[in-house]
Amino acid sequence: MGSARLFGGLVALNVALVVIGHAIAPATRAAPAPDAVTIGLVFDVGGRDDKSFNDAAWRGLEWARRDFGVELLVIEPSDGADREAALRQLAARGVDLVIGVGFIFSADLEKLARRFPTVAFAGVDFSPSEGVAVPVNLAGLRFREHEGSFVVGAIAGLTTRTKVVGFVGGMKIPLIRKFEAGYIAGVRHVCPDCRVKSAYAGTEPKAFADPMLGQELAGAQFDDGADIIYHASGKTGAGVLAAAEARHKLAIGVDSDQFHEAPCCVLTSMIKRVDVAVHQVVADVVAGRFRGGLRELGLAEDGVGFVADDHNRRLLPPAVVARARALAAEVVAGTIVVPSQ
Amino acid sequence: MTPSGVDRGGDGARFAELRAAAVALLAAMAAGSLLIILAGASPLEVWRTLVARTFGDAYGAGQVVFRATPLVLTGLAVAVPLRAGLFNIGAEGQMIAAAMCCAVVGAALPAATPALLALPVAMAAAAVAGGAVGAATGALRAYRGAHEVIVAILLNAIIAGVALWLGNQWLFVGEATRTASVVEGARFAELGITGSSASSSVVVALVAAAAVGWLQTRSTIGFRWRMIGGGPDAALAAGISVARDRVSAMAAAGALAGLAGAHFVLGHKHAFEEGLGRGVGFLGVAVALLAQGRAAAIVVSAVLFAALSQGGLGVAELVPKELVDVLQAVVVLVAAATLGRTTSVGGGAR
């Protein structure tokens, strides 16, 4: 049935596609200068365009590229099994710094840092294994999210009319518990008789990438009387913001400034300066002063904070902003100690 | 590990199969090129990078070996029941249950346990756990008439949930979603191919393939599996216990999938963690179908799929990740469509 012709036709089709495709493809990037510093980064679940955590890391990289002209190699693993393989591929190709974005990379980073002692590694939200020293070529970047969450919790406590506020977490892990604990402490600090409703999207990483569930959880809390919900749930939070928009209630964004995701309803955002941390560690590598070990960034280091600008002024009165700033100063000064669990 | 003597077709049939495989690859490649063009990249550059990052250097080749190792095992775990007229979609769950048991046993051993004892014990834990899940699936089919596909799909979900719950409740250490590490003795050595993850567990996979090849063609149990796969009524009339051998086929499959779990725990992560080996059980179905269930061909088929996934990661900087996923699916689809015409796999009347 003319299978020789089918075969020949397929070969010709392939050749044609490759030739045409090559001709019309935009010119490939010029080969990097051989002495350029190369930075490799692997994204977390949720990936690029989560308008939150991963995007903050990406901004830090772009910022570093503008400042130092570094070459970037970015990989978005398509599933869990590829996370380690992606880090390993970058390390094996000899990039100068390999960054893993997310706590989920911690164990892999520790192992690979020992396996590739000449490559510098950095982990955002790194969580060290107990009882083992962090390798000298691995920088663990951590944030005191509970401090920033405390301040936005206070903002929520000062703004709520129903005296009920909500919290939606992504994956139920100690890291996200830090957000919840700080937030609850902040709400209670300014409004002792306020109630906080908490819900988590799940116990596996996809809990950070489930906007439908986020919308359901937030909807249930709004129905129960909450008028403000803070989320710490990556892409799942898109559903929380959508629920606030649909019900004309308020939401508090996380990691990046999420005002533009729902301009009617984002009261403020607890920003976690992943971009600052990433930029810093790239700067260290470029300047040849990279050191391993754990680094913690909190309110004092501008590693966390909240948004009060022209965009959300309509929602956030100056008196509330002033009170929030005063509380932040107290946390920095150590007169308020924010619980982390 | 010779190709089966029983089901060897004539040279003409063999040639038709090879030609069908070539057509499948060419058609998949054309579809892939089209997608790459749509994504705004050059097919030439993407294909070149894909080959260069897999077989082009020792590291890439090592990663292909590493990825092929569990695929051989889950491919076998699908192929064995296929001959007996059963479809094992449960390799994923069998592998997860086995990995969990393997990690717990491997971590509970005394720290000084020598490798000669620790490795076999941890591997046996994996094979027994996977085998038990497989046997349960087979028994529900054999004695209760519950369809093994439905049972396995449900078991996959149950096992994934239970493993995560056990972990979160008791077994995960620190802030991470992974269990305690297995003792030094219970670890497969890395082969040391320029930083790749390939470990000596590849030997386990090759031995398993050889053993399955032998079982299928030279042993009486292999003959009985073929009998019940070919026609259960005829097998029953010939005095074969169809029910018992359905259970044994599924138990063997579960044990093989369990060894894939052992590969991840003992040969790579040295612990159980959330998401470990995800998808490898399902990919085993594609591996087995492309290889038409033959043990030797499964090794080749596993290498092909391993190269695709490793190559996919290699081109991740050039094209969006969704495109790589689609490309893999296109290969499976086209391969299934063209190969399906030449031979029917398994051929089990129920």
Interface residues (C-beta under 8 A of the other chain):
Chain A: S3 L6 F7 L10 V11 L13 N14 L17 V18 V19 I20 G21 H22 I24 A25 P26 T28 G47 L73 V74 I75 E76 P77 S78 D79 G80 A81 D82 R83 E84 A85 A86 R88 Q89 A91 A92 F103 I104 S106 A107 R115 F116 S127 P128 S129 E130 K172 I173 P174 L175 T203 E204 P205
Chain B: R19 A22 V23 L26 A27 M29 A30 S33 L34 I36 I37 G40 A41 S42 P43 L44 E45 W47 R53 Y59 Q63 R67 L164 W165 N168 V173 G174 E175 A176 T177 R178 T194 G195 S196 S197 H268 K269 A271 E273 E274 G275 L276 G277 R278 G279 V280 S309 Q310 G312 L313 G314 A316 E317 P320 K321 E322 V324 D325
